């Protein structure tokens, strides 16, 4: 299983703080596409992502047992 964590507005839109997907490996881009389509959140395609607390690119591969965080932009001034 791969655990995906959601924060702030993304957590509110999905209604959960995390989900798990049953895959051996998957790219970050594929995860973002899945979330975008499954939960109708196209903005997640531009969010920062981390794998096991290290920033990741869309091309990075997530493996079974990893934890992915989708990090929405934060506003402020």
PEHU-V688926 format. One record per run of one state. SS is the DSSP state (A for helix, B for strand, O for the rest). FROM is the first residue (numbers start at 1). TO is the last residue. If there is no record, write none. Layout:
BEGIN
ss={SS;SS}
from={FROM;FROM}
to={TO;TO}
END
This chain:
BEGIN
ss={O;B;O;A;O;B;O;B;A;O;A;O;B;O;B;O;B;O;B;O}
from={1;2;7;8;15;18;22;25;28;39;42;47;48;52;54;57;61;64;67;72}
to={1;6;7;14;17;21;24;27;38;41;46;47;51;53;56;60;63;66;71;77}
END
